[in-house]
Amino acid sequence: MPLRVPARARLRARLRARLRARLRARLAGAASGAASGAASGGGETNVTPAAPRTLVTGLAVPWAIAFLPGGDALVTERESARLLRVTPRGEVHEVAVIQGVSASGEGGLLGVAVSPRYATDHLVFVYFTAEHDNRIVRYRYDGRLSDRRVIVTGIPKGAIHNGGRLAFGPDGHLYASTGETGERGLAQDRNSLGGKILRMTADGRPAPGNPFGTLVWTYGHRNVQGLAWDDQGHMYATEFGQNTYDEINLIEKGRNYGWPEVEGVGHRPGYTDPLLTWSTAEASPSGLAYARGALWAAALRGERLWRVPVDASGRVGRPTALYTGEYGRLRAVAAAPDGTLWVSTSNRDGRGTPRDGDDRILVVRPS
C-alpha cells in the first residue's frame, strides 16, 4: 500500500514527459513545414458556404468542362465518348460521339479545350485514349464538328494514370497533362511524353521557347489532372500522390517535379517541391480553376471542393474544404464567364457511390 503514491507520481511524470515530447515534435514539424515553403492541407473543414445549384443531372462520368465565348460549355463524358454542349439554363445537347475512343480503366474521352481565338478560328481540342495511345485531336466546331485533325500521338496509355487535362495558357499555347500510366520511370524520361506537362501550338508542334526543343514543358509528374493560371500568369497544377501526399505545384519552365524520386516535400537538389500537400484521403485532386483570388480544386477520394487562396507572388494560404461528403466524388471545376464555377461529380466512375441524379454539374458562386 505505501508504494501506491510514488507509483502514481511516477506514472503522472511519465505522462507529462510524453505530452511534452509530443508537443515538441508537433512544433518541430510545423517549423519544418514553414521552412520548406509548402503549405499543408487539412484546413478549415467546418465552413458553411452557400449551397451549389444543380444545373444538370443524369450524366455519365463528366470529365472536363470548357466554355465557349457565349457562356455555353463543352463537356466530355469519359466512357460514352460523348461531347456535350450544356447551356447556363441546364439544357444538354449532344454534339458528337468522338470516334476512336477506347474507354477502359481510367482512360476514355478526357480533356477538352476551346481556342482563345474561337471567334475567328472555331477550333476545339479533345484528349482521349485510343487503341494504342493517348492522343490530342483538333476539330472545327460551328454547331457541328468537322475538319478532324490528329495533332499529337504517342502519349503513353494505361489502365491508370492517363493524365488528360487540356487548357490554353495566357500565352495562347495549348497545355496538356499526361500520366506515367503506372510505369514510374516514364516521368523522369524526357524522351517520353508520359508523366509530363506538354506545351504546343494549335497544330501540335512544340511551342516556341519550350526548354528541350520538344513538347515537354515540365517533367517528373505522376498524374496531373488539373491546370490553371492566376491573374499574374502563374501556372498551377494538381497532382495525385501515391500513398502519402497529393500536391498543388507552381509550374515553371523546364522544372523537374520529382516523381518517382520524391513524393511531397523532399528538399532534394534538382527537384521542385510543391506549394501545398494534402493527405491522399483528403484530396485526390483532379480539376483546378482560379477565381476571386483563389485556386479551386475538385477532390475525388476527398469528396470536397478545396479553396486555396493565392497571393500576387504565387504563394498559397491555408486551404478551406467545402461541401465535404455532400456530393460524392468531384472531378472537374471550371470558371464560367459569368464568374461562377461549374463543378462535375464523378460517382459513376466505378469508384464512387452513385446517388439519384448522378452524375451532375453543380454551379458554385465563389467568394
LOFI-676213 format. One record per residue: residue in one letter; x, y, z of N, C-alpha, C in turn. Coordinates in steps of 0.2 Angstrom, whole numbers, always signed. Example, Ala and Ser with C-alpha at 12.3 -4.5 7.8 and 13.67 -1.06 7.14 Angstrom:
# LOFI-676213
  residuo   n_xx   n_yy   n_zz  ca_xx  ca_yy  ca_zz   c_xx   c_yy   c_zz
        a    +66    -28    +39    +62    -22    +39    +66    -16    +39
        s    +64    -11    +35    +68     -5    +36    +64     +0    +39
***
This chain:
# LOFI-676213
  residuo   n_xx   n_yy   n_zz  ca_xx  ca_yy  ca_zz   c_xx   c_yy   c_zz
        m     +4     -6     +0     +0     +0     +0     +4     +6     +0
        p    +10     +7     +4    +13    +13     +4    +17    +15     -3
        l    +17     +9     -7    +20    +11    -14    +16    +14    -19
        r     +9    +15    -17     +5    +17    -22     +6    +24    -24
        v     +7    +28    -19     +8    +36    -20    +14    +37    -25
        p    +20    +34    -23    +26    +35    -28    +24    +32    -35
        a    +21    +26    -35    +20    +24    -42    +15    +28    -46
        r    +10    +31    -43     +6    +35    -47    +10    +42    -49
        a    +14    +44    -44    +18    +50    -46    +22    +49    -52
        r    +26    +43    -52    +30    +41    -57    +26    +41    -64
        l    +20    +38    -63    +16    +37    -69    +14    +44    -72
        r    +12    +49    -67    +10    +55    -69    +16    +59    -73
        a    +22    +58    -70    +28    +61    -73    +29    +58    -80
        r    +28    +52    -80    +30    +49    -87    +25    +52    -92
        l    +18    +52    -90    +13    +55    -95    +15    +62    -97
        r    +17    +66    -91    +19    +73    -93    +25    +74    -98
        a    +29    +69    -97    +35    +69   -101    +33    +67   -109
        r    +29    +62   -109    +26    +60   -116    +23    +66   -119
        l    +18    +70   -115    +15    +75   -118    +19    +81   -121
        r    +25    +82   -116    +29    +87   -118    +33    +85   -125
        a    +35    +79   -125    +39    +76   -131    +34    +77   -137
        r    +28    +75   -137    +23    +76   -142    +23    +83   -145
        l    +22    +88   -140    +21    +95   -141    +28    +97   -145
        r    +34    +95   -143    +40    +97   -146    +40    +95   -153
        a    +38    +88   -154    +38    +85   -161    +33    +89   -165
        r    +27    +91   -163    +22    +95   -167    +25   +102   -169
        l    +28   +105   -164    +31   +112   -165    +37   +111   -170
        a    +41   +106   -170    +46   +105   -175    +44   +103   -182
        g    +38    +99   -182    +35    +98   -188    +33   +104   -192
        a    +29   +108   -188    +27   +115   -190    +32   +119   -193
        a    +38   +119   -189    +43   +123   -191    +46   +121   -198
        s    +47   +114   -198    +49   +111   -204    +45   +113   -210
        g    +38   +112   -209    +34   +114   -215    +34   +121   -217
        a    +35   +126   -212    +36   +133   -214    +42   +134   -217
        a    +48   +131   -215    +54   +132   -219    +54   +129   -226
        s    +50   +124   -227    +50   +121   -234    +46   +125   -239
        g    +42   +130   -236    +38   +134   -241    +32   +131   -243
        a    +31   +124   -241    +25   +121   -243    +20   +121   -238
        a    +14   +123   -240     +8   +123   -235     +5   +116   -234
        s     +2   +115   -229     -1   +108   -228     -9   +109   -228
        g    -12   +104   -231    -19   +103   -231    -22   +102   -225
        g    -28   +100   -225    -32    +99   -219    -34   +105   -215
        g    -37   +110   -219    -38   +116   -217    -45   +116   -214
        e    -48   +122   -214    -55   +123   -210    -60   +119   -214
        t    -62   +114   -211    -67   +110   -214    -74   +111   -212
        n    -75   +115   -206    -82   +117   -204    -85   +123   -206
        v    -83   +124   -213    -86   +130   -216    -93   +129   -219
        t    -97   +134   -219   -104   +133   -221   -105   +138   -227
        p   -103   +136   -233   -104   +140   -239   -111   +140   -242
        a   -113   +144   -246   -119   +144   -250   -120   +137   -253
        a   -126   +135   -253   -127   +128   -257   -126   +129   -264
        p   -123   +124   -268   -122   +125   -275   -129   +124   -278
        r   -130   +126   -284   -136   +125   -288   -135   +119   -293
        t   -139   +114   -293   -138   +109   -298   -141   +111   -305
        l   -136   +111   -309   -138   +113   -316   -140   +107   -321
        v   -137   +102   -320   -138    +96   -325   -138    +90   -320
        t   -142    +85   -322   -142    +78   -319   -141    +73   -324
        g   -140    +67   -322   -141    +61   -327   -135    +60   -332
        l   -129    +63   -330   -123    +62   -335   -119    +56   -333
        a   -115    +54   -337   -111    +48   -336   -103    +50   -336
        v   -101    +51   -330    -94    +52   -329    -92    +58   -333
        p    -94    +64   -331    -92    +70   -335    -85    +72   -333
        w    -80    +72   -337    -73    +73   -335    -70    +80   -336
        a    -72    +83   -341    -70    +90   -342    -75    +95   -344
        i    -74   +101   -343    -78   +107   -345    -74   +112   -348
        a    -76   +115   -354    -73   +121   -357    -78   +125   -360
        f    -77   +132   -358    -83   +136   -360    -81   +139   -367
        l    -87   +140   -371    -87   +144   -377    -88   +151   -375
        p    -87   +156   -380    -87   +163   -379    -94   +165   -376
        g   -100   +162   -379   -106   +164   -377   -109   +162   -370
        g   -105   +158   -367   -107   +155   -360   -109   +148   -360
        d   -110   +145   -366   -112   +138   -366   -105   +134   -364
        a   -105   +128   -362    -99   +124   -361    -99   +118   -365
        l    -93   +116   -367    -92   +109   -370    -90   +104   -364
        v    -93    +98   -363    -92    +94   -358    -91    +87   -361
        t    -86    +84   -358    -84    +77   -361    -87    +72   -356
        e    -89    +66   -358    -91    +60   -354    -85    +55   -356
        r    -82    +52   -350    -76    +48   -351    -78    +42   -355
        e    -83    +38   -353    -84    +31   -355    -89    +31   -361
        s    -94    +36   -362    -98    +36   -368    -95    +39   -374
        a    -89    +43   -373    -86    +46   -378    -90    +52   -381
        r    -95    +54   -377   -100    +59   -380    -97    +66   -378
        l    -97    +71   -383    -95    +78   -382   -102    +81   -382
        l   -103    +85   -376   -110    +88   -375   -109    +95   -375
        r   -114    +99   -377   -115   +106   -376   -120   +108   -371
        v   -118   +111   -365   -123   +112   -360   -123   +120   -359
        t   -130   +122   -359   -131   +129   -358   -131   +132   -351
        p   -131   +138   -349   -132   +140   -342   -138   +139   -340
        r   -143   +137   -344   -150   +136   -341   -151   +128   -340
        g   -145   +124   -341   -146   +117   -340   -148   +113   -346
        e   -148   +116   -352   -150   +112   -357   -144   +108   -360
        v   -145   +102   -362   -140    +97   -364   -141    +95   -371
        h   -136    +96   -375   -136    +94   -382   -130    +90   -384
        e   -131    +84   -387   -126    +80   -389   -123    +83   -396
        v   -116    +85   -395   -113    +87   -401   -110    +82   -406
        a   -107    +76   -402   -105    +71   -406   -103    +65   -402
        v   -102    +59   -404    -98    +54   -401    -91    +54   -404
        i    -86    +55   -400    -80    +56   -403    -77    +49   -405
        q    -75    +48   -412    -73    +42   -414    -66    +40   -412
        g    -65    +34   -411    -58    +31   -410    -56    +31   -403
        v    -61    +32   -398    -60    +32   -391    -60    +25   -389
        s    -55    +23   -385    -55    +16   -382    -56    +17   -374
        a    -62    +17   -371    -63    +18   -364    -62    +12   -360
        s    -57    +12   -356    -56     +6   -351    -52     +9   -346
        g    -53     +6   -340    -49     +8   -334    -51    +16   -333
        e    -45    +20   -332    -46    +27   -331    -46    +31   -338
        g    -45    +27   -343    -45    +30   -350    -52    +31   -353
        g    -52    +35   -358    -58    +37   -362    -57    +44   -365
        l    -63    +47   -366    -63    +54   -368    -62    +58   -362
        l    -57    +62   -362    -54    +65   -356    -55    +73   -357
        g    -50    +76   -359    -50    +84   -359    -53    +87   -365
        v    -55    +93   -364    -57    +97   -369    -55   +104   -368
        a    -53   +108   -374    -51   +115   -373    -54   +118   -379
        v    -55   +125   -378    -58   +129   -383    -53   +134   -385
        s    -51   +135   -392    -46   +140   -394    -48   +147   -391
        p    -43   +151   -388    -44   +158   -386    -45   +162   -392
        r    -44   +160   -398    -46   +163   -404    -53   +160   -408
        y    -57   +157   -403    -63   +154   -406    -67   +158   -410
        a    -68   +164   -409    -72   +169   -413    -70   +169   -420
        t    -64   +168   -422    -62   +168   -429    -60   +161   -431
        d    -57   +157   -427    -55   +150   -430    -59   +144   -428
        h    -64   +145   -423    -69   +140   -421    -66   +133   -420
        l    -60   +133   -417    -56   +127   -415    -57   +124   -408
        v    -59   +118   -408    -59   +115   -401    -54   +108   -401
        f    -52   +106   -395    -47   +101   -395    -50    +96   -390
        v    -48    +90   -391    -50    +84   -386    -44    +80   -385
        y    -44    +77   -379    -38    +72   -377    -42    +66   -376
        f    -40    +60   -379    -43    +54   -377    -38    +48   -378
        t    -41    +43   -375    -37    +36   -375    -39    +32   -381
        a    -35    +31   -386    -36    +27   -392    -34    +20   -391
        e    -34    +16   -396    -32     +9   -395    -25     +8   -393
        h    -20    +12   -395    -13    +11   -393    -10    +16   -389
        d    -13    +22   -389    -10    +28   -385    -15    +33   -383
        n    -13    +38   -380    -17    +44   -379    -15    +49   -384
        r    -20    +53   -386    -19    +57   -392    -23    +64   -391
        i    -21    +69   -395    -25    +75   -395    -27    +76   -402
        v    -34    +78   -402    -37    +79   -409    -40    +86   -409
        r    -39    +89   -415    -42    +96   -416    -48    +95   -421
        y    -53    +99   -419    -59    +99   -424    -61   +107   -425
        r    -64   +108   -430    -68   +114   -431    -75   +113   -429
        y    -77   +118   -425    -84   +117   -422    -88   +124   -423
        d    -93   +123   -427    -98   +129   -428   -105   +127   -428
        g   -107   +123   -423   -113   +120   -422   -113   +112   -424
        r   -108   +110   -427   -106   +103   -428    -98   +102   -429
        l    -96    +96   -428    -89    +95   -428    -87    +93   -435
        s    -81    +96   -437    -79    +95   -444    -71    +96   -444
        d    -68    +94   -450    -61    +95   -451    -57    +92   -445
        r    -58    +86   -444    -54    +82   -439    -47    +82   -441
        r    -42    +83   -436    -35    +83   -437    -32    +80   -431
        v    -28    +75   -431    -25    +72   -425    -18    +76   -425
        i    -17    +79   -419    -11    +84   -419     -5    +81   -414
        v     -7    +76   -410     -2    +73   -406     -4    +66   -405
        t     +1    +61   -406     +0    +54   -404     +6    +52   -400
        g     +6    +46   -398    +11    +43   -394    +12    +44   -387
        i     +6    +48   -384     +6    +48   -377     +5    +42   -374
        p     +9    +39   -369     +8    +33   -366     +1    +32   -363
        k     -2    +26   -364     -9    +25   -361     -8    +19   -356
        g    -13    +18   -352    -13    +13   -347    -20    +12   -344
        a    -20     +7   -340    -27     +6   -336    -27    +12   -331
        i    -22    +15   -329    -22    +20   -324    -17    +26   -326
        h    -18    +32   -323    -13    +37   -324    -13    +40   -331
        n    -18    +41   -334    -18    +44   -341    -18    +51   -342
        g    -17    +55   -336    -17    +62   -337    -24    +65   -340
        g    -23    +69   -345    -29    +71   -349    -31    +78   -349
        r    -29    +82   -345    -32    +89   -345    -29    +93   -350
        l    -33    +97   -354    -31   +102   -359    -33   +109   -356
        a    -29   +114   -358    -30   +121   -356    -26   +125   -360
        f    -28   +131   -362    -24   +136   -365    -22   +141   -360
        g    -15   +142   -361    -12   +147   -356    -13   +154   -358
        p    -11   +159   -354    -12   +166   -356     -7   +168   -362
        d     -2   +163   -363     +2   +164   -369     -1   +162   -375
        g     -7   +159   -375    -10   +157   -381     -8   +150   -384
        h     -4   +147   -380     -2   +140   -382     -6   +135   -378
        l     -7   +129   -381    -11   +123   -378     -6   +119   -373
        y     -9   +118   -367     -5   +114   -362     -9   +107   -361
        a     -6   +102   -360     -9    +95   -359     -5    +92   -354
        s     -9    +89   -349     -6    +85   -344     -6    +77   -346
        t     -1    +74   -344     +0    +67   -346     +2    +63   -339
        g     +0    +57   -339     +2    +52   -333     +7    +48   -335
        e    +10    +44   -330    +15    +39   -331    +13    +32   -332
        t     +6    +31   -332     +2    +25   -333     +4    +20   -329
        g     +7    +21   -323    +10    +16   -318    +17    +14   -319
        e    +20    +16   -325    +27    +15   -327    +31    +21   -324
        r    +33    +20   -318    +36    +26   -314    +42    +29   -318
        g    +46    +25   -321    +52    +28   -324    +50    +33   -330
        l    +44    +33   -333    +42    +37   -338    +43    +44   -336
        a    +41    +46   -330    +41    +53   -328    +47    +56   -328
        q    +53    +53   -327    +60    +56   -327    +63    +55   -334
        d    +60    +52   -339    +62    +51   -345    +60    +56   -350
        r    +64    +61   -352    +62    +67   -355    +61    +65   -363
        n    +63    +59   -365    +61    +57   -372    +54    +54   -372
        s    +51    +53   -366    +44    +50   -366    +39    +56   -365
        l    +33    +55   -368    +28    +60   -367    +24    +59   -360
        g    +25    +53   -357    +22    +51   -351    +24    +55   -345
        g    +20    +56   -340    +22    +60   -334    +24    +67   -335
        k    +21    +70   -339    +24    +77   -341    +18    +82   -341
        i    +20    +88   -342    +15    +94   -344    +18    +96   -351
        l    +14    +96   -356    +16    +97   -363    +14   +104   -365
        r    +17   +107   -369    +16   +114   -372    +16   +114   -379
        m    +11   +116   -383    +11   +116   -390     +7   +121   -393
        t     +9   +122   -400     +5   +126   -404     -2   +123   -406
        a     -6   +127   -409    -13   +124   -411    -12   +118   -416
        d     -6   +118   -419     -5   +112   -424     -2   +106   -421
        g     +0   +106   -414     +3   +101   -411    +10   +101   -411
        r    +13   +106   -413    +21   +107   -413    +23   +110   -407
        p    +29   +108   -405    +32   +111   -399    +32   +119   -399
        a    +29   +122   -394    +28   +129   -394    +35   +133   -394
        p    +36   +138   -397    +42   +142   -396    +44   +143   -389
        g    +50   +142   -387    +53   +143   -380    +52   +137   -376
        n    +50   +132   -379    +50   +125   -374    +57   +124   -372
        p    +58   +121   -366    +65   +121   -364    +69   +115   -367
        f    +66   +110   -370    +70   +105   -373    +70   +104   -380
        g    +66   +109   -383    +65   +108   -390    +60   +103   -392
        t    +56   +100   -387    +51    +95   -389    +44    +98   -386
        l    +39    +94   -385    +33    +96   -382    +34    +97   -375
        v    +39    +94   -372    +39    +94   -364    +40   +101   -362
        w    +36   +103   -357    +37   +109   -353    +40   +108   -346
        t    +37   +103   -343    +39   +100   -336    +39    +93   -336
        y    +43    +90   -331    +43    +83   -331    +43    +81   -323
        g    +43    +74   -322    +43    +72   -315    +36    +72   -312
        h    +31    +70   -316    +24    +70   -314    +22    +63   -313
        r    +17    +62   -309    +14    +56   -308     +8    +55   -312
        n     +3    +60   -311     -3    +60   -314     -6    +67   -313
        v     -5    +72   -317     -8    +78   -316    -15    +78   -320
        q    -20    +81   -316    -27    +81   -319    -30    +88   -318
        g    -26    +93   -316    -29   +100   -316    -23   +105   -318
        l    -25   +110   -322    -21   +115   -324    -25   +122   -323
        a    -21   +127   -321    -25   +134   -320    -19   +139   -320
        w    -21   +145   -321    -17   +151   -321    -21   +157   -317
        d    -17   +160   -313    -20   +166   -309    -19   +172   -313
        d    -21   +178   -310    -21   +184   -314    -14   +187   -316
        q     -9   +185   -312     -2   +187   -314     +1   +182   -319
        g     -2   +177   -321     +0   +172   -326     +4   +166   -323
        h     +4   +166   -316     +7   +160   -313     +3   +154   -315
        m     +6   +148   -316     +3   +142   -318     +3   +137   -312
        y     -2   +134   -311     -3   +129   -306     -5   +122   -309
        a     -4   +117   -305     -6   +110   -307     -8   +106   -301
        t    -13   +102   -301    -14    +97   -296    -11    +91   -298
        e     -9    +87   -293     -6    +80   -294     -7    +75   -289
        f     -9    +69   -292    -11    +64   -287     -4    +61   -284
        g     -4    +60   -278     +2    +56   -275     +0    +49   -275
        q     +5    +45   -272     +4    +38   -272     +0    +36   -265
        n     +3    +36   -260     +0    +34   -253     +0    +39   -248
        t     +4    +45   -249     +5    +49   -244     +3    +56   -245
        y     +6    +59   -251     +5    +67   -252     +2    +68   -259
        d     -4    +71   -259     -6    +74   -265     -4    +81   -265
        e     -3    +85   -271     +0    +91   -272     -3    +96   -276
        i     -2   +102   -274     -3   +108   -279     +4   +111   -281
        n     +6   +111   -287    +13   +113   -289    +12   +120   -293
        l    +17   +124   -292    +18   +130   -296    +23   +128   -302
        i    +20   +129   -308    +23   +126   -314    +27   +131   -317
        e    +34   +129   -318    +39   +134   -321    +43   +130   -326
        k    +44   +133   -331    +48   +130   -337    +54   +126   -336
        g    +53   +120   -338    +59   +115   -338    +60   +112   -331
        r    +56   +113   -326    +57   +110   -319    +55   +103   -319
        n    +59   +100   -314    +58    +93   -313    +54    +92   -306
        y    +48    +89   -306    +44    +89   -300    +45    +83   -296
        g    +50    +79   -298    +52    +74   -293    +50    +67   -293
        w    +44    +65   -296    +41    +59   -296    +45    +54   -301
        p    +47    +48   -299    +45    +44   -293    +51    +45   -287
        e    +55    +49   -288    +61    +50   -283    +58    +54   -277
        v    +53    +58   -277    +51    +62   -272    +43    +62   -272
        e    +40    +61   -266    +33    +62   -266    +32    +67   -260
        g    +28    +73   -262    +28    +78   -257    +34    +82   -257
        v    +36    +85   -251    +42    +90   -250    +48    +85   -249
        g    +53    +86   -253    +59    +82   -252    +65    +86   -250
        h    +65    +92   -251    +71    +96   -250    +77    +93   -254
        r    +76    +91   -260    +82    +87   -263    +84    +92   -269
        p    +90    +93   -270    +93    +97   -276    +91    +94   -282
        g    +89    +98   -287    +87    +96   -294    +79    +95   -294
        y    +75    +95   -289    +68    +93   -289    +65    +99   -286
        t    +59   +101   -289    +55   +106   -286    +49   +104   -282
        d    +49   +107   -276    +44   +105   -270    +38   +108   -272
        p    +32   +105   -270    +25   +108   -271    +24   +114   -266
        l    +19   +118   -268    +17   +123   -264    +13   +121   -259
        l     +9   +115   -260     +4   +113   -255     +4   +105   -255
        t     +3   +102   -249     +2    +95   -249     -4    +93   -245
        w     -8    +88   -247    -13    +85   -243    -12    +78   -242
        s    -15    +75   -237    -15    +68   -237    -20    +65   -242
        t    -18    +59   -245    -22    +57   -251    -30    +56   -249
        a    -31    +54   -242    -38    +53   -240    -42    +60   -241
        e    -39    +66   -240    -42    +72   -240    -43    +75   -247
        a    -39    +72   -252    -39    +76   -259    -40    +71   -265
        s    -35    +68   -267    -35    +65   -274    -38    +70   -279
        p    -34    +76   -279    -36    +82   -283    -36    +81   -291
        s    -42    +83   -294    -42    +82   -301    -43    +89   -304
        g    -49    +91   -306    -49    +98   -309    -47   +104   -305
        l    -45   +109   -308    -42   +115   -305    -45   +121   -309
        a    -47   +126   -305    -48   +133   -308    -46   +138   -304
        y    -46   +144   -306    -44   +150   -302    -50   +155   -303
        a    -52   +158   -297    -57   +163   -297    -57   +167   -290
        r    -57   +173   -291    -58   +178   -285    -52   +177   -280
        g    -46   +177   -283    -40   +176   -278    -39   +170   -275
        a    -42   +164   -278    -40   +158   -275    -40   +152   -280
        l    -37   +147   -279    -37   +141   -283    -43   +137   -280
        w    -47   +133   -285    -52   +129   -283    -51   +122   -286
        a    -50   +117   -281    -48   +110   -283    -53   +105   -281
        a    -55   +101   -286    -60    +96   -285    -57    +90   -283
        a    -59    +87   -278    -56    +81   -274    -61    +75   -276
        l    -58    +70   -278    -61    +63   -279    -62    +59   -273
        r    -56    +56   -270    -57    +52   -264    -59    +57   -258
        g    -57    +63   -258    -58    +68   -253    -65    +70   -253
        e    -69    +69   -259    -76    +71   -259    -77    +78   -256
        r    -74    +83   -259    -74    +90   -257    -72    +95   -262
        l    -73   +101   -262    -70   +106   -266    -66   +110   -261
        w    -59   +111   -263    -55   +114   -259    -54   +122   -262
        r    -54   +126   -258    -52   +133   -259    -46   +135   -256
        v    -41   +137   -261    -34   +138   -259    -32   +145   -261
        p    -32   +150   -256    -30   +157   -258    -23   +158   -260
        v    -22   +162   -265    -15   +163   -268    -14   +171   -268
        d     -8   +173   -267     -6   +180   -267     -3   +181   -274
        a     -1   +188   -274     +2   +190   -281     +8   +187   -283
        s    +12   +184   -278    +18   +181   -279    +18   +174   -281
        g    +11   +171   -280    +10   +164   -281    +11   +159   -275
        r    +11   +162   -269    +11   +159   -263     +4   +157   -261
        v     +3   +151   -258     -3   +149   -256     -4   +150   -248
        g    -11   +151   -247    -13   +152   -240    -16   +145   -237
        r    -19   +146   -232    -22   +140   -228    -29   +138   -232
        p    -29   +131   -234    -35   +129   -238    -41   +128   -234
        t    -47   +129   -237    -53   +128   -234    -57   +122   -238
        a    -60   +117   -235    -63   +112   -238    -71   +114   -238
        l    -74   +113   -244    -81   +115   -244    -85   +108   -247
        y    -91   +108   -244    -96   +103   -246    -93    +95   -245
        t    -89    +95   -240    -86    +88   -238    -92    +83   -238
        g    -91    +78   -242    -96    +72   -242   -103    +73   -245
        e   -104    +79   -247   -111    +81   -248   -113    +78   -255
        y   -108    +78   -260   -110    +77   -267   -106    +71   -270
        g   -102    +68   -265    -98    +62   -268    -91    +65   -271
        r    -89    +61   -276    -83    +62   -279    -83    +68   -284
        l    -79    +73   -284    -79    +79   -288    -73    +78   -293
        r    -75    +79   -299    -70    +78   -304    -67    +85   -308
        a    -72    +88   -311    -70    +94   -315    -72   +101   -311
        v    -68   +106   -312    -70   +113   -310    -68   +118   -315
        a    -72   +122   -317    -71   +127   -322    -74   +133   -321
        a    -70   +139   -322    -73   +146   -321    -77   +148   -327
        a    -83   +149   -326    -88   +151   -331    -87   +159   -332
        p    -89   +161   -338    -89   +168   -340    -93   +173   -335
        d    -98   +170   -332   -102   +174   -328    -99   +175   -320
        g    -93   +172   -319    -90   +172   -313    -91   +166   -308
        t    -96   +162   -310    -97   +156   -306    -92   +150   -308
        l    -92   +145   -304    -89   +139   -305    -93   +133   -307
        w    -92   +130   -312    -95   +123   -314    -91   +118   -311
        v    -94   +113   -307    -91   +108   -304    -95   +101   -306
        s    -91    +96   -308    -94    +90   -310    -93    +84   -305
        t    -98    +80   -304    -97    +74   -299    -94    +68   -304
        s    -92    +63   -300    -89    +58   -304    -91    +51   -300
        n    -97    +50   -298    -99    +45   -294   -101    +39   -298
        r   -101    +39   -304   -102    +33   -309    -96    +31   -312
        d    -90    +32   -309    -84    +30   -312    -81    +24   -310
        g    -85    +20   -306    -83    +13   -303    -80    +14   -297
        r    -79    +20   -294    -75    +21   -288    -80    +25   -283
        g    -85    +27   -285    -90    +31   -281    -96    +27   -279
        t   -101    +30   -276   -107    +28   -274   -112    +32   -278
        p   -115    +30   -283   -120    +34   -287   -126    +36   -283
        r   -128    +42   -283   -135    +44   -280   -140    +45   -285
        d   -146    +46   -283   -151    +48   -288   -149    +55   -292
        g   -149    +55   -298   -147    +60   -302   -140    +61   -304
        d   -136    +56   -302   -129    +57   -304   -128    +54   -311
        d   -123    +56   -314   -118    +62   -312   -121    +68   -314
        r   -119    +74   -310   -122    +80   -311   -116    +86   -312
        i   -119    +92   -314   -115    +98   -314   -118   +102   -309
        l   -114   +105   -305   -116   +110   -299   -113   +117   -301
        v   -117   +122   -299   -115   +129   -300   -113   +132   -294
        v   -107   +134   -293   -105   +137   -286   -103   +144   -287
        r   -105   +148   -283   -104   +155   -283    -98   +157   -278
        p    -92   +158   -281    -86   +158   -276    -86   +165   -273
        s    -83   +164   -267    -82   +170   -263    -75   +171   -260
***
